[in-house]
Amino acid sequence: MSARLAPGLIAVLTFGLAFLYLPIFVLIAYSFNASALVTVWGGFSAAWYGKLLHNPQVLDAALLSLEVGMAAATSAVVLGTLAAVALVRIRRFRFRLLLTGMVHAPLVVPEIITGITLLLLFVSMAQMFGWPKHRDFLSLVLAHISFCMAYVTITVVPRLASADRALEEAAMDLGAGPLRAFMEITLPIIAPALISGWLLSFTLSLDDLVISSFVAGPGSSTLPMVIYSKVKLGVSPDMNALASLIIVLVGGGVVCAGWLMIRAELQRMRDRQLSEQG
């Protein structure tokens, strides 16, 4: 029975992979199109990459998106890890239900609602406290942290819950304080989840358009905002080149992160085997 189903499963898998990745390969191929018309092949050329590298608007937006993404992802990992520790290690406290709701709210609330809410928040704070006077880099980072932290928390919670608490308690019995035991014992164990959470947060921040459109002020347009403003007039070959560069960079980062996570997991398994043998 399984032998009869195997060709069908292979066909479904092939169709699914082609549906997901074939448009990406077509986009990368057309980024080397010499013609100014996206749908007409005019020969092989890398001129659009050179034109893209001399476009200050795109370069400034890309740099801003990278800075916002790294700042938001790093801050979200710290705050999300603290929230995960509170949810896993502290079983009962007064505001547990409120914290749980705040963690899961950004996952289900539409982005346009989040964007409007943050915009009203920044406007109200500017009127009441005089800060922020202008919506710029800091407002973008705070807005991105608000939804990235939720993804970090739900990524870290299962890993932290499955970690062996006895190892941390043994370290404290040997004289380590609670903070040192957590940093040296538990943190390396949940490191793969932290890396996954950081990469997920960075990707979500880099990709965000709706929320950024509400909280960004003049002169602080992110890369998705610039791309959206350009493609409304029609897709140009330089946008294909930009998308290809983003795909290559993000894909390379995912491969490197996956390799590091596999390496860390193998090292952890070796250490466990050595400790059991000892």
C-alpha positions as CSV (number, residue, x, y, z in Angstrom):
1,M,0.0,0.0,0.0
2,S,2.8,2.4,0.9
3,A,4.6,1.6,-2.4
4,R,1.5,2.7,-4.3
5,L,1.3,5.9,-2.4
6,A,5.0,6.8,-2.8
7,P,4.8,8.2,-6.3
8,G,1.8,10.3,-5.4
9,L,3.6,11.7,-2.3
10,I,6.7,12.5,-4.4
11,A,4.5,14.3,-6.9
12,V,2.8,16.3,-4.2
13,L,6.1,17.2,-2.6
14,T,7.6,18.2,-6.0
15,F,4.6,20.3,-6.8
16,G,4.8,22.0,-3.4
17,L,8.5,22.8,-3.6
18,A,8.1,24.1,-7.2
19,F,5.1,26.2,-6.1
20,L,7.2,27.8,-3.3
21,Y,10.6,28.1,-4.9
22,L,10.1,28.4,-8.7
23,P,8.9,32.0,-8.5
24,I,12.1,32.8,-6.5
25,F,14.3,31.3,-9.1
26,V,12.5,33.1,-11.9
27,L,12.9,36.4,-10.0
28,I,16.6,35.8,-9.6
29,A,17.0,35.0,-13.3
30,Y,15.2,38.1,-14.4
31,S,17.4,40.2,-12.1
32,F,20.1,39.6,-14.8
33,N,17.8,40.8,-17.6
34,A,19.4,43.4,-19.8
35,S,16.0,44.8,-20.9
36,A,14.2,47.5,-18.9
37,L,11.0,45.6,-19.4
38,V,10.6,43.0,-16.7
39,T,8.6,40.5,-18.8
40,V,10.9,40.7,-21.9
41,W,14.2,39.0,-21.9
42,G,16.9,41.1,-23.4
43,G,20.0,39.1,-22.7
44,F,22.2,38.5,-19.7
45,S,23.5,41.6,-17.8
46,A,24.4,42.5,-14.2
47,A,23.9,46.3,-14.9
48,W,20.9,46.5,-12.6
49,Y,23.0,45.4,-9.6
50,G,25.4,48.2,-10.4
51,K,22.5,50.7,-10.7
52,L,21.1,49.4,-7.4
53,L,24.4,50.0,-5.6
54,H,24.4,53.6,-6.8
55,N,20.8,54.3,-5.6
56,P,21.1,56.3,-2.3
57,Q,17.4,56.0,-1.5
58,V,17.5,52.2,-1.5
59,L,20.9,52.0,0.3
60,D,19.7,54.3,3.1
61,A,16.5,52.4,3.5
62,A,18.3,49.1,3.5
63,L,20.8,50.3,6.2
64,L,17.9,51.7,8.3
65,S,16.0,48.3,8.0
66,L,19.2,46.4,9.0
67,E,19.8,48.7,12.0
68,V,16.2,48.5,13.1
69,G,16.1,44.7,12.6
70,M,19.2,44.0,14.6
71,A,18.2,46.4,17.5
72,A,14.7,45.1,17.6
73,A,15.7,41.4,17.4
74,T,18.3,41.7,20.1
75,S,16.0,43.6,22.5
76,A,13.2,41.2,21.8
77,V,15.4,38.2,22.6
78,V,16.3,39.7,26.0
79,L,12.7,40.7,26.9
80,G,11.2,37.6,25.4
81,T,13.6,35.4,27.4
82,L,12.7,37.2,30.6
83,A,9.0,36.7,29.9
84,A,9.6,33.0,29.1
85,V,11.5,32.6,32.5
86,A,8.5,34.2,34.3
87,L,6.0,31.9,32.6
88,V,8.0,28.7,33.1
89,R,9.8,29.2,36.4
90,I,7.2,31.2,38.3
91,R,4.0,29.1,38.3
92,R,1.8,31.4,40.3
93,F,1.9,35.2,40.4
94,R,-0.7,37.9,40.3
95,F,-0.3,39.1,36.8
96,R,0.4,35.8,35.1
97,L,-2.9,35.8,33.0
98,L,-2.2,39.4,32.0
99,L,1.4,38.5,30.9
100,T,0.2,35.5,29.0
101,G,-2.4,37.6,27.2
102,M,0.1,40.3,26.4
103,V,2.5,37.7,25.0
104,H,0.0,36.1,22.7
105,A,-1.9,39.3,21.7
106,P,0.5,40.4,18.9
107,L,0.2,36.9,17.3
108,V,-3.5,37.3,16.7
109,V,-4.2,41.0,16.5
110,P,-4.1,42.3,12.8
111,E,-1.0,44.3,12.0
112,I,-3.1,47.3,11.0
113,I,-4.7,47.4,14.4
114,T,-1.3,47.2,16.0
115,G,0.0,50.0,13.8
116,I,-2.9,52.3,14.6
117,T,-2.6,51.6,18.3
118,L,1.2,52.4,18.3
119,L,0.7,55.5,16.3
120,L,-1.9,56.8,18.8
121,L,0.4,55.9,21.6
122,F,3.3,57.8,20.2
123,V,1.1,60.8,19.4
124,S,-0.4,60.8,22.9
125,M,3.1,60.5,24.5
126,A,4.3,63.4,22.4
127,Q,1.4,65.6,23.5
128,M,1.7,64.6,27.2
129,F,5.4,64.3,27.7
130,G,7.0,65.9,24.7
131,W,8.5,62.6,23.6
132,P,9.0,61.4,21.0
133,K,9.1,64.8,19.2
134,H,9.6,63.0,15.9
135,R,8.9,59.4,14.8
136,D,12.2,58.1,13.7
137,F,14.6,55.2,14.4
138,L,13.7,54.8,18.0
139,S,9.9,54.7,17.4
140,L,10.5,52.0,14.7
141,V,12.6,49.9,17.1
142,L,10.0,50.1,19.9
143,A,7.2,49.2,17.5
144,H,9.1,46.2,16.2
145,I,10.0,45.0,19.6
146,S,6.3,45.0,20.6
147,F,5.5,42.2,18.2
148,C,8.9,40.5,17.9
149,M,9.0,39.8,21.6
150,A,5.9,37.6,21.4
151,Y,7.6,35.3,18.8
152,V,10.7,35.0,20.9
153,T,8.7,34.1,24.0
154,I,6.7,31.3,22.3
155,T,10.0,30.0,20.9
156,V,11.9,29.9,24.2
157,V,9.1,28.7,26.5
158,P,9.1,25.0,25.2
159,R,12.9,24.8,25.2
160,L,13.1,26.3,28.7
161,A,10.3,24.0,30.0
162,S,12.2,20.9,28.7
163,A,15.5,21.9,30.2
164,D,16.6,19.9,33.2
165,R,16.3,22.1,36.2
166,A,18.4,19.7,38.3
167,L,21.5,20.8,36.4
168,E,21.0,24.4,37.5
169,E,20.2,23.3,41.1
170,A,23.4,21.2,41.1
171,A,25.4,24.2,40.1
172,M,23.9,26.2,42.9
173,D,24.7,23.4,45.4
174,L,28.3,23.8,44.3
175,G,28.4,27.5,45.2
176,A,27.1,29.3,42.1
177,G,24.5,32.0,42.5
178,P,21.1,31.7,40.7
179,L,22.1,34.2,38.0
180,R,25.5,32.5,37.4
181,A,23.8,29.1,37.3
182,F,21.3,30.3,34.8
183,M,23.9,32.0,32.6
184,E,26.4,29.1,32.6
185,I,24.0,26.1,32.6
186,T,20.6,27.0,31.3
187,L,21.5,29.7,28.8
188,P,23.7,27.3,26.7
189,I,20.9,24.7,26.7
190,I,18.3,27.2,25.4
191,A,20.8,28.9,23.0
192,P,19.3,27.2,19.9
193,A,15.9,28.7,20.8
194,L,17.4,32.1,21.4
195,I,19.1,32.0,18.0
196,S,15.9,30.9,16.3
197,G,14.0,33.6,18.1
198,W,16.6,36.2,17.0
199,L,16.5,35.1,13.4
200,L,12.7,35.0,13.3
201,S,12.5,38.5,14.9
202,F,15.1,39.9,12.5
203,T,13.2,38.5,9.5
204,L,9.8,39.8,10.8
205,S,11.3,43.2,11.4
206,L,13.0,43.3,8.0
207,D,9.8,42.3,6.3
208,D,7.4,44.5,8.2
209,L,5.5,47.1,6.1
210,V,2.1,47.8,7.7
211,I,3.3,48.7,11.3
212,S,6.3,50.6,10.0
213,S,4.1,52.7,7.7
214,F,2.2,54.0,10.7
215,V,5.1,54.7,13.1
216,A,7.8,55.9,10.7
217,G,8.2,59.6,10.3
218,P,9.6,61.7,7.4
219,G,13.0,60.6,6.4
220,S,12.8,57.2,8.1
221,S,11.4,54.9,5.4
222,T,12.4,51.3,5.7
223,L,13.3,49.1,2.8
224,P,9.8,47.5,2.5
225,M,8.3,50.9,2.4
226,V,10.6,52.1,-0.4
227,I,10.0,48.9,-2.4
228,Y,6.2,49.2,-2.0
229,S,6.3,52.8,-3.2
230,K,8.3,51.8,-6.2
231,V,6.3,48.7,-7.2
232,K,3.0,50.6,-7.2
233,L,4.3,52.2,-10.4
234,G,5.4,48.8,-11.8
235,V,8.1,46.3,-11.1
236,S,11.5,47.4,-12.4
237,P,14.5,45.2,-12.9
238,D,16.5,46.9,-10.2
239,M,13.8,45.7,-7.7
240,N,14.4,42.2,-8.9
241,A,18.1,42.7,-8.2
242,L,17.3,44.0,-4.7
243,A,15.0,41.1,-4.0
244,S,17.6,38.6,-5.2
245,L,20.2,40.1,-2.9
246,I,17.9,39.9,0.1
247,I,17.1,36.3,-0.8
248,V,20.8,35.4,-1.0
249,L,21.7,37.2,2.3
250,V,18.7,35.8,4.3
251,G,19.2,32.3,2.8
252,G,22.9,32.4,3.7
253,G,22.1,33.5,7.3
254,V,19.6,30.7,7.7
255,V,22.1,28.1,6.5
256,C,24.8,29.4,8.8
257,A,22.4,29.6,11.8
258,G,21.2,26.0,11.1
259,W,24.8,24.8,10.9
260,L,25.6,26.4,14.2
261,M,22.5,25.0,15.9
262,I,23.3,21.5,14.6
263,R,26.9,21.9,15.8
264,A,25.8,23.1,19.2
265,E,23.3,20.2,19.5
266,L,25.9,17.6,18.6
267,Q,28.3,19.1,21.1
268,R,25.7,19.0,23.8
269,M,25.0,15.3,23.0
270,R,28.7,14.5,23.2
271,D,29.0,16.3,26.5
272,R,26.1,14.4,27.9
273,Q,27.5,11.1,26.7
274,L,30.9,11.9,28.3
275,S,29.2,12.8,31.6
276,E,27.2,9.6,31.6
277,Q,30.3,7.6,30.9
278,G,32.2,9.4,33.6
